[in-house]
Amino acid sequence: MAKADSPPARPTVTFWGAARTVTGSMHQVSAGGKLVLLDCGLFQGHRAESFHRNRDLPFRAKDVDAVILSHAHIDHCGNLPNLVRRGFAGPIYCTPATRALAAVMLGDAAKIQEEDAAYLNRSHGPDETVIQPLYDSRDVYRTLHRLQAVRYGAAVSVGHGLEARFTDAGHLLGSAMINLRIDAPAGERRLTFTGDLGRPGLPILRPPEPVPECDLLISECTYGGHVHEPVDETAEQLGAVVRRTADRGGKVIIPAFAVGRTQTVVYFLHQLITTGKLPDIPVYVDSPMATRATEVFRAHPECFNEETLALLARDADLFGTRHVRYVESVHESVELNRLAEPCVIIAASGMCESGRVLHHLKHNLPDPRNTVLIAGYQAADTLGRRLVEGRKEVRVLGRVCPVKAEVVVLNGLSSHADHKDLLRMLGPLAGRTSRARLVHGEPDRAAALAAGLQGAGFADVGIPDRGETTDV
Ligand SMILES: [Zn+2]
């Protein structure tokens, strides 16, 4: 029989990233002769391993027909410029807010890639070939031209017999679940990829919409087996920490990722101050990237929840330029160290590994009046983790620094669903969706959610290895 007469292959998914880990989200859908990627995120780990893992794609970039992007966090979109650099010439579909946030994220990422290549070249022998950055700002520019905005709920044709739809995932501005409808030889097949799922009660964002029905569910499981503190209690705790620090004449330093967490903290502080629950204490956002991300938030009210829209109708200053100062220049940043009065300084990076937060820590850790407020996950071997562990001395910018400041950990600001949220959202699919594959979680987290889903009635729950393929 001629090849053209052979039946089209069954649609499949191959898991190339975020398999038994939380980084490098990338899944390959092969259907109807098309190759479509769900996400193309950066793998983050030890520098040399990450570099090769990100650069050497497991397929030819020019064979990829399209990418569908769940949201703008770097572990979901951060390898797109490398895909474009290596020959990808198709469209990248995402929501309008994701398109705007990705521009902020990828511009910053290109600078980091150039620094990483310089580091690897310095640690090389003289005979070795010079390592090029994974990508540069020109690649980012060409990538941004490929981003095509698609509203929540609108169907977009990704190829013949292949249709995609975004559903609000409530995790980050513009974040989406991806639902794919595939015309397969044995009839229509549906696949839902959750991307990262949010949780109810987060400020600004709407709660996640119901997870679309499907034949195969690919779900994140970052916090399988773990239950978060409620968001509103965390806001109260944030207020209490700032109040007691101000009462003793100290400063609050908050290391935070520029996109997402910074806007959440600013929103809460602004609300606490305008409702009189906090004195009018100056708040500084010391990160140009956070400032640009906040502008994107302001420009996308179509993603806001009802409470935020109601607030916006009364007070256009949602991200508080009255109380919040956005610090641009390095000079201004250094000047903050001279301030004598109590204030809040929010600066990147979230795990205290780099960025402007380092010089604020160096200046403020030795003073017992101050507080360092840790509001996000701190990976092993980071300065943030050492502070959480209660070390009495840490090394900051090459110098040993005594930790006399109060260190407070607030875990309730996570923008990921916890175990209970995941079961509540995914549980109703059991029966109609018998098959689930869990990604974006450490193995013990994935195992905990797998057990929960089996208990809820899912017949077939798997935790795929990298490179594993399954039918849709
Ligand atoms: Zn995310």
Boltz pocket constraint, residues with backbone or C-beta under 6 A from the ligand:
constraints:
  - pocket:
      binder: B
      contacts: [[A, 71], [A, 73], [A, 171], [A, 172], [A, 196]]
      max_distance: 6.0
